[in-house]
Amino acid sequence: MREVYLDNSATTRVSDSASKAVFNVMTNFYGNPSSLHGKGIQAEKIIKGSRQTIAECLGVLPSELYFTSGGTESNNLAIKGSAYSMKRKGMHIITTKVEHPSVINVCERLKDQGFEVTYLDVDSDGVLKLEDLKSALTSKTILVSIMAINNEVGSVQPIQEAAKIIKENSNSLFHVDAVQAFGKIPLVPGLKDIDLLSISGHKIYGPKGIGVIFIREKTRISSLFDGGGQEKDIRPGTENVPGIAGLEVAAKEAFENLDKWHDTMLGLKNCLKDGILEEIPDTVLNGPSFGGAPHILNISFLGTKGEILLHALEEHGIYVSTGSACSSHKKEQSHVLLAMGKGPEEIQGAIRFSLSPFLTIEDIEYTIDVLKKEVKTIRKFVRR
């Protein structure tokens, strides 16, 4: 049976070269980077080289990068660390209604601690309105957190324009959740006017359990942990050297192939989108028709239930999701689709397809053929 993995926004298969790098470090360069002997020095060199490579990908200084366990920890560090560090200057935070749970839930936790949080609305494509951002900024605003690409519908936020507005109208820090954007689309050159940025390795064909937070030079945040002083005490704890080595390889591959992979995924996405919307009746596109992420497609199959359709596709070797993997086991409706003004039937029947550049046109055609049959069958069952 053909296997078609269309859940790459949840996680990706580790590339062969990245997995080899991980294995090599685990078995040959396994010293603790804090040790003074040769094995420790070898491990320390691997970390230094990886930091340099990723810094070059972003156009920033290696000293501005800190390794974490992934996107969730990076987001927590950026938001909580900024809030605790700057609360004497104000206690107002701005974000959007369509952020990842690792941003929204952190902001809710901070609200319980006395911080004020403004959640910006988005339009029907899932994109924030820049005038709303400008209006929300006050003298008490200490942090704005906006994701670059939405993980559920693929909307791309106007990060460069937002950064300019924030810097011209406030003294606030600007955090960008780039977990779905890093290695998929060009980021703001040199991360201009961005103070903090989050990255995760397993979204770009690297290993799980490794991420990065960019903290612009002279930006001060409070650490959330106490430990042995690693990563300049921002993220103390023995470094995940195998993961760091794998992330370096994955990041380098992603940036060397950025344009090619972007065009490949966009072509596959458009083929899938057009095939579904043209060949399956009562389907609704969730997200932008043009200008969205190259790898994320969200479509509602009216008269179905997303979870039933997901498992029906799985029987044919096709793997998709109904939304964010981090909240897939919860029975709550998608906060992203709700914020975009989608109704109950659209939300209930929503499926997210997230692509990789390693898929083929035959994979897409197979998926469309299976969808046509399964959607028809499920509609008969659900509408009875």
C-alpha positions in Angstrom: 0.0 0.0 0.0 1.3 3.5 -0.9 2.2 5.7 2.1 1.6 9.4 1.8 2.6 11.4 4.8 0.8 14.7 4.9 1.3 15.8 8.5 4.7 17.5 8.2 3.5 20.5 10.2 3.2 18.2 13.2 6.6 16.6 12.6 8.9 15.6 9.8 10.9 12.5 9.0 14.5 13.1 10.0 16.7 13.4 6.9 19.3 10.7 6.3 22.2 13.1 6.7 20.8 14.6 9.9 20.2 11.2 11.4 23.7 10.2 10.6 25.0 13.3 12.3 23.0 12.5 15.4 24.2 8.8 15.5 27.8 9.9 14.9 27.8 12.3 17.8 26.0 9.9 20.1 28.5 7.1 19.5 31.8 8.9 18.9 31.6 12.4 20.3 29.6 11.7 23.5 31.5 13.8 25.9 29.9 16.4 28.2 30.7 19.8 26.6 31.4 21.1 30.1 34.1 18.6 30.7 37.7 19.8 30.5 39.1 16.7 28.8 39.4 16.0 25.1 36.0 14.4 24.8 34.3 17.4 26.3 36.3 19.8 24.0 35.2 17.8 21.0 31.5 18.1 22.0 32.0 21.8 22.7 33.4 22.3 19.2 30.3 20.7 17.7 28.1 23.1 19.6 30.1 26.1 18.5 30.1 25.0 14.8 26.4 24.4 14.9 25.7 27.7 16.4 27.8 29.4 13.7 26.0 27.5 10.9 22.5 28.4 12.1 23.5 32.0 12.7 24.6 32.3 9.1 21.3 30.9 8.0 19.5 33.7 9.9 22.0 36.5 9.3 22.6 37.0 13.0 25.5 36.7 15.5 26.3 33.2 16.9 26.3 34.8 20.4 22.6 35.6 19.9 21.5 32.0 19.6 20.7 29.7 22.5 19.8 26.0 22.2 16.6 24.7 23.8 14.5 21.6 23.7 12.2 22.9 20.9 9.6 25.5 19.9 7.5 25.3 23.1 10.4 26.0 25.4 11.7 28.7 23.1 8.3 30.4 23.1 8.0 30.1 26.9 11.5 31.5 27.4 10.8 34.4 25.0 7.4 35.4 26.5 7.8 34.6 30.2 11.4 35.7 30.2 10.6 39.1 28.7 7.6 39.6 30.8 9.4 38.9 34.1 12.4 41.0 33.0 10.4 44.1 31.9 7.4 44.1 34.3 8.7 47.3 36.0 8.3 49.1 32.7 4.8 47.8 32.1 2.6 44.7 32.1 0.9 44.7 28.8 1.4 42.0 26.2 0.0 41.9 22.6 -0.5 38.7 20.6 -3.1 37.3 18.2 -6.1 35.0 18.5 -4.5 32.4 16.2 -1.2 31.7 17.9 0.1 28.3 18.8 -1.0 26.9 22.3 2.6 27.4 23.5 2.0 31.2 23.1 -1.7 31.5 24.0 -1.4 29.3 27.1 1.7 31.1 28.3 -0.1 34.4 27.9 -3.1 33.1 29.9 -0.7 32.0 32.6 0.7 35.5 32.7 -2.8 37.0 32.9 -3.2 35.0 36.1 -0.1 36.7 37.4 -1.5 40.2 36.8 -0.3 40.9 33.2 -2.7 42.4 30.7 -3.0 40.6 27.4 -4.5 42.0 24.2 -5.5 39.3 21.6 -5.7 40.8 18.1 -8.4 39.7 15.7 -7.6 38.3 12.3 -9.4 38.5 9.0 -11.1 35.6 7.1 -7.7 34.5 5.8 -6.2 34.4 9.3 -4.0 37.5 8.9 -3.8 40.3 11.5 -4.7 43.9 10.6 -1.7 46.1 11.0 -3.9 49.1 12.1 -5.2 47.0 15.0 -1.6 46.3 16.1 -0.7 50.0 16.0 -3.9 50.9 17.9 -3.2 48.3 20.6 0.3 49.5 21.5 0.5 51.6 24.6 3.3 53.1 26.8 2.8 50.0 29.0 3.3 47.4 26.2 6.4 45.4 26.9 6.1 42.5 24.4 4.4 41.7 21.1 4.4 38.1 20.1 3.2 37.1 16.5 3.8 33.9 14.7 5.3 34.1 11.2 3.2 31.2 9.7 0.1 29.8 11.2 0.4 26.1 11.9 -3.2 25.2 11.1 -4.1 27.2 8.0 -0.8 28.5 6.7 -1.5 32.2 6.8 1.7 34.3 6.6 1.7 37.3 8.9 3.2 40.6 7.8 6.1 40.3 10.2 8.4 42.9 8.5 5.6 45.5 8.5 4.6 44.6 12.1 8.2 45.0 13.3 8.5 48.5 11.8 5.2 49.5 13.5 6.3 48.2 16.8 9.7 49.9 16.8 8.2 53.2 15.6 5.4 53.3 18.1 6.6 51.7 21.3 9.6 50.5 23.4 8.2 46.9 23.3 10.2 43.8 22.5 9.0 41.8 19.4 8.9 38.0 19.5 8.3 35.9 16.4 7.3 32.3 16.6 9.1 31.0 13.4 8.6 27.3 14.0 6.6 26.8 10.8 8.5 29.5 8.8 12.2 28.6 9.5 13.5 26.8 6.4 10.2 27.2 4.5 10.1 30.9 3.6 12.6 33.8 3.6 12.6 35.5 7.0 13.2 39.2 7.6 16.8 39.9 6.5 19.0 39.8 9.5 15.9 39.5 11.6 15.8 43.4 11.5 13.7 44.9 14.4 12.9 41.4 15.8 14.2 40.9 19.3 13.3 37.3 19.9 12.6 34.3 17.6 11.7 30.7 18.1 12.8 27.7 16.0 12.2 23.9 16.3 14.4 21.2 14.7 11.8 18.5 14.0 9.8 20.8 11.6 12.7 20.9 9.2 13.7 17.2 8.9 15.9 17.4 12.1 15.5 15.5 15.3 12.9 16.1 18.0 13.9 17.6 21.3 16.1 20.4 19.9 15.3 24.0 19.2 16.8 27.5 19.2 15.8 30.9 20.7 17.3 34.0 19.1 17.8 36.8 21.6 19.1 40.0 20.1 22.3 41.3 21.6 21.6 43.6 24.6 18.1 42.2 25.0 17.7 41.0 28.6 15.3 38.3 29.6 14.9 36.4 32.8 15.9 32.7 32.8 13.2 30.2 33.8 15.7 27.7 35.1 18.6 27.5 37.5 21.4 25.1 36.8 25.0 24.8 35.8 25.4 27.9 33.7 25.2 26.4 30.2 24.0 28.7 27.4 25.0 31.7 29.4 22.5 30.7 32.1 19.6 31.4 29.7 19.0 27.7 29.3 21.2 25.8 31.8 21.5 22.1 31.6 23.7 19.6 29.8 23.4 20.4 26.1 21.8 18.0 23.7 24.9 17.7 21.5 23.5 15.0 19.1 20.3 17.0 18.6 22.3 20.1 18.0 24.5 18.4 15.4 21.3 17.0 13.7 19.7 20.5 13.7 22.8 22.0 12.1 22.7 19.6 9.2 18.9 20.0 8.8 19.1 23.8 8.9 21.9 23.9 6.3 20.0 21.5 4.0 16.8 23.6 4.3 18.5 26.9 3.6 20.6 25.5 0.7 17.3 24.2 -0.9 15.0 26.9 0.3 13.9 28.2 -3.1 13.7 24.7 -4.7 11.8 23.1 -1.9 9.4 26.1 -1.6 8.5 25.9 -5.3 8.1 22.1 -5.2 5.8 22.2 -2.1 3.8 25.2 -3.5 3.2 23.3 -6.8 2.1 20.1 -4.9 -0.1 22.2 -2.6 -1.8 24.0 -5.5 -2.4 20.7 -7.3 -4.0 19.2 -4.1 -6.0 22.3 -3.4 -7.4 22.5 -7.0 -8.1 18.8 -7.2 -10.1 18.8 -4.0 -12.0 22.0 -4.6 -12.8 21.1 -8.2 -13.6 17.4 -7.8 -15.2 17.2 -4.4 -18.4 19.2 -3.8 -19.1 21.2 -0.7 -15.5 21.9 0.2 -14.2 25.1 1.7 -10.7 26.5 1.7 -9.6 27.7 5.1 -6.8 30.3 4.8 -5.5 32.4 2.0 -6.1 31.6 -1.6 -2.8 33.1 -2.6 0.3 34.1 -0.6 0.1 31.5 2.1 2.7 29.1 3.3 3.9 26.7 0.7 3.4 23.6 2.8 0.1 24.0 4.7 -3.4 23.5 3.2 -6.6 23.5 5.4 -9.9 22.4 3.8 -13.3 21.8 5.3 -15.3 18.9 3.9 -18.8 19.9 4.8 -21.1 17.1 6.0 -18.2 15.1 7.4 -16.3 14.9 10.7 -12.6 15.5 10.4 -11.6 12.8 12.9 -13.6 10.2 11.0 -12.1 11.3 7.7 -8.6 11.3 9.2 -8.9 7.6 10.2 -10.5 6.7 6.9 -7.6 8.1 5.0 -5.2 6.3 7.4 -6.7 3.0 6.2 -5.3 3.9 2.8 -1.8 4.9 4.1 -2.6 8.7 4.0 -1.7 10.6 7.1 -3.2 14.0 7.8 -4.4 16.0 10.9 -7.4 17.9 12.0 -5.4 20.8 13.4 -2.5 21.5 15.7 -0.8 18.3 16.9 -0.2 19.8 20.3 -4.0 20.1 20.9 -5.3 17.2 18.8 -6.2 15.0 21.8 -8.5 17.8 23.2 -12.1 18.0 22.1 -12.2 21.8 21.9 -12.9 23.5 18.6 -10.1 25.0 16.7 -9.4 28.5 18.1 -7.8 29.4 14.8 -10.9 28.6 12.7 -13.1 30.2 15.2 -11.1 33.4 15.1 -11.4 33.4 11.3 -15.2 33.3 11.5 -15.7 29.7 10.5 -19.0 28.0 11.4 -19.5 24.7 13.3 -19.8 22.6 10.1 -16.7 24.1 8.6 -14.7 23.5 11.9 -16.0 20.0 12.4 -15.1 18.9 8.9 -11.6 20.6 8.7 -8.6 18.7 7.6 -5.0 20.0 7.5 -2.7 18.7 4.8 1.0 19.7 5.4 3.4 18.8 2.7 7.1 18.1 2.2 9.3 18.5 -0.9 9.8 14.8 -1.0 6.3 14.0 -2.1 5.4 13.3 -5.7 2.5 14.3 -8.0 1.4 10.7 -7.9 1.1 10.9 -4.1 -1.2 13.9 -4.6 -3.3 12.3 -7.2 -3.7 9.2 -5.1 -4.8 11.3 -2.1 -7.4 13.1 -4.2 -8.8 9.8 -5.5 -9.1 8.3 -2.0 -10.6 11.5 -0.7 -13.3 11.5 -3.3 -14.4 8.0 -2.3 -14.1 8.4 1.5 -15.8 11.8 1.7 -18.7 10.4 -0.3 -19.0 7.4 2.0 -18.7 9.4 5.2 -21.3 12.0 4.1 -23.8 9.2 3.6 -23.1 7.9 7.2 -23.0 11.4 8.9 -26.1 12.8 7.1 -28.3 9.8 7.8 
